[in-house]
């Protein structure tokens, strides 16, 4: 690894799960604008529904999600009641049913909802949306909270994909991140889900955690592959204690450096590939027969706030505190604080507190960035032409690409821009060249690798 590449690996960049990215949302988007956008959503639009449940039994030290620890059931039950009202409010403003192609429960730990509340909320969504054939209904699970009763409830509600937070199987690493869970526990959860008919199982792993080594990350990859999940996500830990104060519980001195992070990512990726998993984007792997691997192969892979996806929706409708939605006109985000979120809904208003209206150039740049993140290649000028924009607007982007091309991170062949196979881990750098907002604010992001 050359010094230039090490320098690039330590740059702070967005993950590009959206464009423009969340730090550039502003507070001039609120209830009235969102209501107009919902009402204008075409009847034939395909929608995706996201429900955020920001509660956990305990906070993992590495967590970057918007969530809080709760030990009593009452706050979760109250949250479920308000979530129900938010769904009803949005359904009213939509003014009619839309086809739903994807439904995702995130958090936090959404399975902390009482089974009856979970069933009720899922049923309410089904009541107001037409579920497309083959629609994916996914949920994120903490294996430590999964019981037989919970699995039965998920199956009854129509969940057909579950994502298990594994992170690492090394007890020393687990202790350092505040998340102790044995391999046997995860095995039992996989078996329970499979018996209930939820056979599409994802697992999340992480590198860059305290005390991790490339050898141990390889071991976790081997153990995970032995369970044969349909998909595996391999995320780099983002140490952002200025944003998530509980991350200060992690000993920064025990974190691997840039070279070690790259070694870990490459070692785990090689092991997963050796087990037959198809690399998807920068941090996902899938069995060859999984829809994600198929999408990566045929150019239909997408990227949104849940990462790489096959979700073809035209609009994402988010529910719950801090959740983000996307409509053809732009992005919206709910109030992150429970009080503000609840009070708005009780007043009959959407709890939107910020967002970003997008124009043709935003849409075009978003497409360029998404194709780079998904396919590692794009023709930027063709994208701009398709959106009625002059190629001259790409001049600054091409200038920003020059040092990356010089250092072998990007290739420009005619009008096409691509990332070499052995440099794909740096694709966020290439994508950032097309980000017209990146230098406008002082937002701090995670490291590039």
KENU-181683 format. One record per residue (C-alpha): chain; y, x negated, z. Coordinates in nm, 2 decimals. Layout:
unit, north, east, up
A, Y, X, Z
...
//
This chain:
unit, north, east, up
A, 0.00, 0.00, 0.00
A, 0.32, -0.16, -0.11
A, 0.64, -0.17, 0.11
A, 0.81, 0.07, -0.13
A, 0.53, 0.33, -0.09
A, 0.54, 0.30, 0.29
A, 0.91, 0.36, 0.27
A, 0.85, 0.68, 0.07
A, 0.58, 0.80, 0.31
A, 0.83, 0.80, 0.60
A, 1.09, 1.01, 0.43
A, 1.16, 1.35, 0.58
A, 1.11, 1.63, 0.33
A, 1.04, 2.01, 0.32
A, 0.68, 2.12, 0.27
A, 0.80, 2.35, -0.02
A, 0.62, 2.66, 0.08
A, 0.93, 2.83, -0.05
A, 1.24, 2.75, -0.25
A, 1.51, 2.75, -0.14
A, 1.36, 2.64, 0.19
A, 1.43, 2.82, 0.52
A, 1.70, 2.58, 0.65
A, 1.92, 2.71, 0.37
A, 1.89, 3.08, 0.47
A, 2.22, 3.23, 0.59
A, 2.32, 3.52, 0.81
A, 2.50, 3.72, 0.53
A, 2.16, 3.89, 0.46
A, 2.09, 4.17, 0.70
A, 1.96, 4.52, 0.74
A, 2.16, 4.69, 0.46
A, 2.08, 4.43, 0.20
A, 1.71, 4.43, 0.29
A, 1.70, 4.81, 0.27
A, 1.85, 4.80, -0.08
A, 1.60, 4.54, -0.19
A, 1.30, 4.74, -0.05
A, 1.42, 5.06, -0.22
A, 1.46, 4.87, -0.55
A, 1.11, 4.73, -0.55
A, 0.94, 4.86, -0.87
A, 0.67, 5.11, -0.82
A, 0.42, 4.89, -1.01
A, 0.51, 4.58, -0.80
A, 0.21, 4.41, -0.63
A, 0.28, 4.34, -0.27
A, 0.15, 4.11, 0.00
A, 0.18, 4.20, 0.37
A, 0.21, 3.95, 0.65
A, 0.20, 4.04, 1.02
A, 0.31, 3.79, 1.27
A, 0.18, 3.80, 1.63
A, 0.36, 3.53, 1.82
A, 0.14, 3.50, 2.13
A, -0.12, 3.25, 2.25
A, -0.32, 3.22, 2.57
A, -0.18, 2.86, 2.60
A, 0.05, 2.64, 2.39
A, -0.12, 2.36, 2.21
A, 0.09, 2.05, 2.23
A, 0.10, 2.00, 1.85
A, 0.19, 2.35, 1.76
A, 0.48, 2.40, 1.51
A, 0.45, 2.78, 1.49
A, 0.68, 3.04, 1.64
A, 0.48, 3.16, 1.94
A, 0.47, 3.16, 2.31
A, 0.21, 3.16, 2.59
A, 0.13, 3.49, 2.75
A, -0.12, 3.56, 3.03
A, -0.08, 3.94, 3.07
A, -0.18, 4.21, 2.81
A, 0.14, 4.42, 2.86
A, 0.38, 4.21, 2.65
A, 0.12, 4.21, 2.36
A, 0.07, 4.58, 2.38
A, 0.45, 4.64, 2.38
A, 0.48, 4.41, 2.08
A, 0.21, 4.61, 1.90
A, 0.41, 4.93, 1.96
A, 0.72, 4.78, 1.81
A, 0.53, 4.63, 1.52
A, 0.40, 4.98, 1.44
A, 0.76, 5.11, 1.43
A, 0.86, 4.83, 1.20
A, 0.59, 4.91, 0.95
A, 0.69, 5.28, 0.95
A, 1.05, 5.18, 0.90
A, 0.97, 4.96, 0.60
A, 0.74, 5.23, 0.45
A, 1.03, 5.48, 0.47
A, 1.27, 5.25, 0.29
A, 1.02, 5.16, 0.02
A, 1.02, 5.53, -0.06
A, 0.67, 5.53, -0.19
A, 0.34, 5.35, -0.20
A, 0.29, 5.01, -0.35
A, -0.03, 4.83, -0.44
A, -0.13, 4.57, -0.18
A, -0.32, 4.27, -0.30
A, -0.32, 4.06, 0.01
A, -0.29, 4.11, 0.39
A, -0.26, 3.83, 0.63
A, -0.24, 3.82, 1.02
A, -0.08, 3.50, 1.15
A, 0.06, 3.37, 1.47
A, 0.02, 3.26, 1.74
A, -0.31, 3.42, 1.79
A, -0.32, 3.76, 1.63
A, -0.66, 3.83, 1.78
A, -0.49, 3.87, 2.12
A, -0.40, 4.22, 2.01
A, -0.61, 4.48, 2.19
A, -0.89, 4.59, 1.95
A, -0.75, 4.95, 1.94
A, -0.40, 4.82, 1.86
A, -0.54, 4.60, 1.59
A, -0.73, 4.89, 1.43
A, -0.43, 5.11, 1.46
A, -0.19, 4.86, 1.29
A, -0.44, 4.78, 1.01
A, -0.49, 5.15, 0.95
A, -0.12, 5.21, 0.94
A, -0.08, 4.95, 0.67
A, -0.37, 5.10, 0.47
A, -0.20, 5.44, 0.51
A, 0.12, 5.34, 0.34
A, -0.01, 5.09, 0.08
A, -0.27, 5.13, -0.19
A, -0.53, 4.86, -0.13
A, -0.62, 4.68, -0.46
A, -0.99, 4.63, -0.54
A, -1.09, 4.29, -0.41
A, -0.78, 4.26, -0.19
A, -0.80, 3.98, 0.06
A, -0.76, 4.07, 0.43
A, -0.73, 3.75, 0.63
A, -0.67, 3.65, 0.99
A, -0.60, 3.32, 1.17
A, -0.83, 3.27, 1.47
A, -0.84, 3.04, 1.77
A, -1.22, 2.99, 1.82
A, -1.18, 2.98, 2.19
A, -1.07, 3.35, 2.19
A, -1.34, 3.48, 1.96
A, -1.59, 3.72, 2.12
A, -1.86, 3.95, 1.97
A, -1.64, 4.25, 2.04
A, -1.35, 4.09, 1.86
A, -1.56, 4.01, 1.56
A, -1.69, 4.37, 1.54
A, -1.33, 4.49, 1.56
A, -1.22, 4.26, 1.27
A, -1.51, 4.37, 1.05
A, -1.44, 4.74, 1.12
A, -1.07, 4.69, 1.02
A, -1.18, 4.54, 0.69
A, -1.10, 4.17, 0.75
A, -1.29, 3.97, 0.49
A, -1.16, 3.61, 0.55
A, -1.11, 3.43, 0.88
A, -0.93, 3.09, 0.93
A, -1.04, 2.89, 1.23
A, -0.81, 2.63, 1.39
A, -1.04, 2.33, 1.44
A, -0.79, 2.03, 1.41
A, -1.03, 1.76, 1.54
A, -1.37, 1.73, 1.71
A, -1.29, 1.42, 1.91
A, -1.26, 1.50, 2.28
A, -1.00, 1.23, 2.34
A, -0.78, 1.37, 2.07
A, -0.84, 1.73, 2.19
A, -0.73, 1.63, 2.54
A, -0.41, 1.47, 2.40
A, -0.32, 1.78, 2.20
A, -0.41, 2.03, 2.47
A, -0.68, 2.21, 2.28
A, -1.04, 2.16, 2.41
A, -1.31, 2.32, 2.21
A, -1.66, 2.20, 2.14
A, -1.84, 2.17, 1.82
A, -2.11, 2.41, 1.95
A, -1.83, 2.67, 2.02
A, -1.71, 2.66, 1.66
A, -2.07, 2.68, 1.53
A, -2.13, 2.99, 1.74
A, -1.81, 3.15, 1.61
A, -1.91, 3.08, 1.24
A, -2.25, 3.23, 1.30
A, -2.10, 3.54, 1.47
A, -1.85, 3.60, 1.18
A, -2.12, 3.55, 0.92
A, -2.35, 3.80, 1.09
A, -2.06, 4.06, 1.08
A, -2.02, 4.01, 0.71
A, -1.70, 3.80, 0.73
A, -1.85, 3.52, 0.52
A, -1.53, 3.38, 0.37
A, -1.44, 3.13, 0.64
A, -1.16, 2.87, 0.63
A, -1.11, 2.58, 0.87
A, -0.79, 2.39, 0.95
A, -0.81, 2.02, 1.02
A, -0.53, 1.78, 1.10
A, -0.46, 1.41, 1.07
A, -0.18, 1.21, 1.23
A, -0.26, 1.33, 1.57
A, -0.25, 1.10, 1.88
A, -0.54, 0.86, 1.91
A, -0.69, 0.95, 1.57
A, -0.84, 0.69, 1.35
A, -0.96, 0.71, 1.00
A, -1.32, 0.68, 1.11
A, -1.29, 0.97, 1.36
A, -1.11, 1.18, 1.10
A, -1.40, 1.11, 0.87
A, -1.64, 1.23, 1.14
A, -1.45, 1.55, 1.19
A, -1.46, 1.61, 0.81
A, -1.84, 1.55, 0.81
A, -1.90, 1.79, 1.10
A, -1.68, 2.05, 0.94
A, -1.84, 2.03, 0.60
A, -2.18, 2.07, 0.77
A, -2.07, 2.43, 0.86
A, -2.00, 2.50, 0.49
A, -1.67, 2.68, 0.52
A, -1.54, 2.82, 0.19
A, -1.21, 2.64, 0.23
A, -1.08, 2.35, 0.44
A, -0.71, 2.27, 0.50
A, -0.62, 1.92, 0.59
A, -0.27, 1.91, 0.73
A, -0.06, 1.62, 0.85
A, 0.07, 1.67, 1.20
A, 0.45, 1.72, 1.19
A, 0.60, 1.57, 1.50
A, 0.93, 1.75, 1.54
A, 1.01, 1.76, 1.91
A, 1.37, 1.83, 1.83
A, 1.25, 2.17, 1.70
A, 0.95, 2.23, 1.92
A, 1.02, 2.10, 2.27
A, 0.65, 2.14, 2.38
A, 0.56, 1.86, 2.14
A, 0.73, 1.62, 2.39
A, 0.40, 1.66, 2.58
A, 0.25, 1.44, 2.31
A, 0.27, 1.06, 2.37
A, 0.47, 0.95, 2.06
A, 0.33, 0.59, 2.12
A, -0.02, 0.72, 2.06
A, 0.07, 0.87, 1.72
A, -0.05, 0.68, 1.41
A, 0.21, 0.51, 1.19
A, 0.27, 0.57, 0.82
A, 0.00, 0.34, 0.70
A, -0.26, 0.49, 0.94
A, -0.16, 0.84, 0.84
A, -0.22, 0.77, 0.47
A, -0.55, 0.60, 0.55
A, -0.66, 0.90, 0.75
A, -0.56, 1.15, 0.48
A, -0.74, 0.95, 0.21
A, -1.05, 0.89, 0.42
A, -1.09, 1.26, 0.51
A, -1.02, 1.37, 0.15
A, -1.28, 1.13, 0.02
A, -1.54, 1.26, 0.27
A, -1.47, 1.62, 0.18
A, -1.50, 1.54, -0.19
A, -1.83, 1.37, -0.12
A, -1.95, 1.69, 0.03
A, -1.88, 1.88, -0.29
A, -1.54, 2.03, -0.20
A, -1.28, 2.05, -0.48
A, -0.94, 1.91, -0.39
A, -0.67, 2.19, -0.42
A, -0.31, 2.08, -0.41
A, -0.21, 1.82, -0.15
A, -0.40, 1.94, 0.15
A, -0.66, 2.21, 0.07
A, -1.03, 2.18, -0.03
A, -1.26, 2.46, -0.15
A, -1.61, 2.51, -0.25
A, -1.64, 2.52, -0.63
A, -1.72, 2.89, -0.63
A, -1.43, 2.99, -0.41
A, -1.14, 3.17, -0.58
A, -0.90, 2.89, -0.46
A, -1.09, 2.62, -0.65
A, -1.11, 2.84, -0.95
A, -0.74, 2.91, -0.94
A, -0.67, 2.54, -0.91
A, -0.88, 2.48, -1.22
A, -0.72, 2.75, -1.44
A, -0.36, 2.71, -1.35
A, -0.31, 3.02, -1.15
A, -0.29, 2.86, -0.81
A, 0.02, 2.97, -0.60
A, 0.20, 2.84, -0.30
A, 0.37, 3.05, -0.03
A, 0.44, 3.05, 0.34
A, 0.06, 3.05, 0.41
A, 0.02, 2.74, 0.20
A, -0.20, 2.73, -0.12
A, -0.32, 3.08, -0.21
A, -0.46, 3.30, -0.49
A, -0.22, 3.57, -0.39
A, -0.05, 3.71, -0.71
A, 0.19, 3.94, -0.53
A, 0.54, 4.01, -0.67
A, 0.68, 4.07, -0.32
A, 0.59, 3.96, 0.03
A, 0.67, 4.20, 0.31
A, 0.68, 4.04, 0.65
A, 0.64, 4.21, 0.99
A, 0.69, 4.08, 1.34
A, 0.94, 3.85, 1.51
A, 1.05, 3.55, 1.29
A, 0.84, 3.66, 0.99
A, 0.97, 3.58, 0.65
A, 0.95, 3.80, 0.34
A, 1.03, 3.76, -0.02
A, 1.14, 4.01, -0.28
A, 1.26, 3.97, -0.64
A, 1.62, 3.94, -0.51
A, 1.55, 3.67, -0.25
A, 1.42, 3.58, 0.10
A, 1.46, 3.76, 0.43
A, 1.37, 3.66, 0.78
A, 1.33, 3.87, 1.10
A, 1.50, 3.79, 1.43
A, 1.30, 3.51, 1.60
A, 1.37, 3.64, 1.95
A, 1.16, 3.93, 2.07
A, 1.45, 4.11, 2.22
A, 1.67, 4.10, 1.92
A, 1.38, 4.20, 1.69
A, 1.28, 4.49, 1.92
A, 1.64, 4.62, 1.97
A, 1.70, 4.63, 1.60
A, 1.39, 4.84, 1.53
A, 1.46, 5.07, 1.82
A, 1.80, 5.13, 1.66
A, 1.63, 5.23, 1.33
A, 1.73, 4.91, 1.16
A, 1.53, 4.63, 0.99
A, 1.54, 4.32, 1.22
A, 1.66, 4.09, 0.94
A, 1.91, 3.83, 1.07
A, 1.91, 3.58, 0.78
A, 1.80, 3.53, 0.43
A, 1.89, 3.39, 0.09
A, 1.98, 3.57, -0.23
A, 1.84, 3.39, -0.53
A, 1.97, 3.35, -0.88
A, 1.81, 3.25, -1.21
A, 1.85, 2.88, -1.14
A, 1.68, 2.92, -0.80
A, 1.39, 3.10, -0.96
A, 1.35, 2.83, -1.23
A, 1.37, 2.55, -0.98
A, 1.12, 2.73, -0.76
A, 0.88, 2.75, -1.05
A, 0.91, 2.38, -1.13
A, 0.85, 2.29, -0.77
A, 0.56, 2.53, -0.73
A, 0.39, 2.40, -1.05
A, 0.43, 2.04, -0.93
A, 0.29, 2.12, -0.59
A, 0.00, 2.31, -0.74
A, -0.07, 2.14, -1.08
A, 0.10, 1.80, -1.03
A, 0.26, 1.85, -1.37
A, 0.53, 2.06, -1.53
A, 0.77, 2.08, -1.83
A, 1.10, 2.14, -1.65
A, 1.30, 2.19, -1.97
A, 1.05, 2.46, -2.09
A, 1.09, 2.64, -1.76
A, 1.47, 2.63, -1.78
A, 1.46, 2.75, -2.14
A, 1.24, 3.04, -2.04
A, 1.49, 3.14, -1.78
A, 1.79, 3.11, -2.02
A, 1.93, 2.79, -1.86
A, 2.06, 2.48, -2.03
A, 1.85, 2.16, -2.00
A, 2.17, 1.98, -1.90
A, 2.14, 2.13, -1.55
A, 1.84, 1.90, -1.50
A, 2.03, 1.58, -1.54
A, 2.06, 1.51, -1.17
A, 1.69, 1.57, -1.12
A, 1.60, 1.33, -1.39
A, 1.83, 1.07, -1.23
A, 1.65, 1.13, -0.89
A, 1.32, 1.08, -1.06
A, 1.40, 0.73, -1.20
A, 1.31, 0.52, -0.89
A, 0.99, 0.73, -0.84
A, 0.89, 0.66, -1.20
A, 0.97, 0.29, -1.15
A, 0.74, 0.28, -0.85
A, 0.46, 0.47, -1.01
A, 0.49, 0.79, -0.81
A, 0.59, 1.00, -1.11
A, 0.54, 0.98, -1.49
A, 0.78, 1.12, -1.75
A, 0.62, 1.17, -2.09
A, 0.86, 1.34, -2.32
A, 0.97, 1.65, -2.15
A, 0.68, 1.66, -1.91
A, 0.68, 1.53, -1.55
A, 0.36, 1.46, -1.37
A, 0.22, 1.28, -1.07
A, -0.07, 1.03, -1.12
A, -0.40, 1.12, -0.95
A, -0.38, 0.83, -0.71
A, -0.02, 0.92, -0.60
A, -0.06, 1.29, -0.55
A, -0.01, 1.25, -0.18
A, 0.36, 1.18, -0.26
A, 0.41, 1.49, -0.47
A, 0.67, 1.63, -0.23
A, 0.90, 1.34, -0.32
A, 0.87, 1.44, -0.69
A, 0.93, 1.81, -0.61
A, 1.24, 1.71, -0.40
A, 1.41, 1.57, -0.71
A, 1.45, 1.93, -0.84
A, 1.57, 2.06, -0.50
A, 1.94, 2.14, -0.55
A, 1.99, 2.22, -0.18
A, 1.83, 1.92, -0.02
A, 2.14, 1.71, 0.03
A, 2.36, 2.01, 0.13
A, 2.26, 2.03, 0.49
A, 2.15, 1.82, 0.79
A, 1.82, 2.00, 0.83
A, 1.54, 1.77, 0.96
A, 1.20, 1.79, 0.81
A, 0.85, 1.65, 0.86
A, 0.75, 1.31, 0.70
A, 0.64, 1.32, 0.34
A, 0.28, 1.21, 0.42
//
